[in-house]
Amino acid sequence: MCGINGIFHFQKSKPVAGELEQMNRILAHRGPDAEGVFRENEIEFGHRRLSIIDVSQGANQPMTSVDGNLVIVFNGELYNYLDLKNQLSDYSYKTSSDTEVVLAAYQKWGEHALRAFNGIFSFAIWDKSKRELFIARDRLGVKPLYYYLTNDVFVFSSSLKSILSTNRSSRKTSKSSLVDYLRYQTVHAPDTIIEDIFVLMPGHTAKVDEENGFQIKEYWSLTQASPKNFKSAKDVKLAVRNQVTKSVEMQLVADVPFGAFLSGGIDSSLLVAIMSQARNQKTDTFSVVFKEDQFSEKEFAQIIAKKYQTNHHEIELSVNDFRDLIPEALSFMDHPSGDGPNTYIVSKKTHEAGIKMALSGLGGDELFGGYSIFNQLPELQQKKWLRSFPAYARRPFARIYGKSKGTVASTKIAALMSLEEFDIEDIYQFYRQVFMDEQIIKLINYPNLTSNRVFEIVRDQVGYRRAGSPLPRLSKISIAEMSTYMENVLLRDADQMSMAHGLELRVPFLDHDLVELAFGIADNYKNPVSPKKLLVESFTDLLPEEIYNRPKMGFVLPYEIWMKNELKSFCEERLNWLKDSGHFNASELETIWKQFLSGNKLITWSRIWTLVVLANWMKENDVK
């Protein structure tokens, strides 16, 4: 894992002294082990290294191919690099790194090498003979890649802040991005909170040269999976078991100490179980536990640690310790998000224990139905009687219902009842919405809101109006989750918060072969009558019943209490900054803050926190 930077100068542009070095400095926390720079005519590469595979200096980057023609900066891990190295045995390797295997594969296969890669990555390769820049991002978007493009330059980086440091960007937020953030506590790719900085989409590549400019191409998609034909439930469970196990075992390659996050939930417990069986040594496991029992999953993590005899590390915090670290966590946010401090604290403590790589259970809920939406959406679509009443007839009742209950849930139900259609894109858009549209209209000084990005993404990916989408309904919900919330909140936060401490997170549930398998499984096998039923039943011999037969707890902390007391001034200072920004209605901000303090059910702590985080990020990064 590392941080990469680069600048391609078109003919009108000339390098700026110290610009690339400044970009590298912004990335220092992502790669504390080494720094490198490459310059040649129109191209500049910068790299910060976190050494995981082949920790020798010879594997530092930028790295040049043996023939001197290709130069690479690489961020990530190629899990199947040893297999590929055997296939590419005619290359004269100078290191034992996975980065050099990427070079060898690209030299032989060109952009088709991406089809052979199994890993998490973003990288750039400069071809000297073609004078061409090639960039790529992994299939699921685990590793970030931001870019800025004008007629003069193409700038890319692992960090949005690194691009901002060049002072080339406008540092302005756009109307559509601001509305998107208020709706969903994030901005959906390819857009960012900054109007002229973008994200290379997962499963995409791009080429840049003087003649053709900037050209993007897709090489993999979440929707390319096809339905699988299994003869029995036993065959399905065996296939799931084999693929999950293969994914975990493949991701255990490293030349540094590593371990696993162990919350005591199904996903992390299963990873630890498989790791323990695959290795000849004890697995290091890490759990953040709280002195206050009501916030701690300590007992469940201990059950797994004891069963598999791990070297278990309990990192005990008080809720006040956690609270005090929140401002520090926000300072490392590369892009504003309503979530993230949880991963920051766990990563910080794991790194302090001497660990440089850890496995995370992220992705299990999305693949195997761990969220309520997997039950709620199909149930709602089965209520055919709703369609017997036209939308105009339902709307008055919906408004009355929403106002009478006065809760966040009732406002979303009212919005659902007013829909013309009940397809997946229509329903799903409300599931993770933070501020509803009528609230946003009051909050910001825009007369009309932009289109709903989640609706558009789900419609274009798996919407029922989209022709030729053969995947099962539960798989379509998985795709909706993974292409919106997971990609733009969970993965972004996992990367920026773990790399703040130079800790690499690997996510075995997001192995693309496992994803394609899971998407192809029929609903009757995957139906989550209990959370992640298929996953649990595929590993009942490894998971104690206490782990899977209990309510889902999550990482619940008393944010509301803190924001009304110890963090009150912190929140007020940032809300006041928003009032003066020109984007927000100052009186409405004051109203919702008072409503929150008074306990209004429509203004939960998470809605206020979304605004606080946005203000903090814009203020720290001088965003207009």
Secondary structure by P-SEA (a helix, b strand, c coil): cbbbbbbbbccccccccaaaaaaaaaacccccccccccccccbbbbbccccccccccccccccccccccccccccccccaaaaaaaaacccccccccaaaaaaaaaacccccccccccccccbbbbbccccbbbbbbcccccbbbbbccccccccccccaaaaaaaccccccccaaaaaaaaaccccccccccccccccccccbbbbbcccccbbbbbccccccccbbbbccaaaaaaaaaaaaaaaaaaaccccccccccccccaaaaaaaaaaaaaccbbbbbbbbccccccccaaaaaaaaaaaaccccccccccaaaaaaaaaaaaaaccccccccaaaaaaaaaaaaaccccccccccccccccccccaaaaaaaaacccccccccccaaaaaaaaaaaaccaaaaaaaaaaaccccccccccccccccccaaaaaaccccccccccaaaaaaaaccccccccccccaaaaaaaaaaaccccccaaaaaaaaaaaacbbbbbccccaaaaaaaaacccccccccccaaaaaaacccccccccccccccccccaaaaaaaccaaaaaaaaaaaaaacccccaaaaaaaaaaaaaccccccaaaaaaaaaaaaaaaaaccc
